[in-house]
Amino acid sequence: MKLDFNYSYNPSCAYDDAWACPLAPYENRLDAPIRAGEMTYHA
């Protein structure tokens, strides 16, 4: 299985509290931990 995070996105609720976030279906959840994310910039 290949997981491509280039196709991931933030739903509208990530930007505004007025929007409700839908929950992902159970079959879209992973049991394995994914060690990924944005790095913090240190000046």
N, C-alpha and C positions, 0 to 999 in steps of 0.2 A: 504494500500500500504506500502510495506517495501522498504526502500532505503538503499542499502549496498554500502558504499564508499570503501570497500575492493576491489571492482572490477573497481574502477576509476583509471585513469592513466593520466599522462601528455603527450600530443602529442609531436612529435619531435621538433616542433617549440618552445617549452618551453625551449629548450636547445641550439638552434642555430638559429640565424636570417636568415640563408640561406633557412630555411624551411618555407613554408606557412601554416598557421593554417586553417584548414577547419572549417566552421561555423556549429554548431550543428543544426539539423532540428528543426523547430518550436515546434513540438510535444514533443521534449526532454527537453523543458524549463519549469521551475516551476514558479508559481505565488507566492508561499510562500517563505519567506526568510529562508535561511539555515544558522544558526549560527554555523559554524564549520570551522576548519582550523588548521594549525600547530601552536603550541605555540612557542613563542620566548624564547630561553634559556637565562637566566640571571645568570652569574657567581657570 
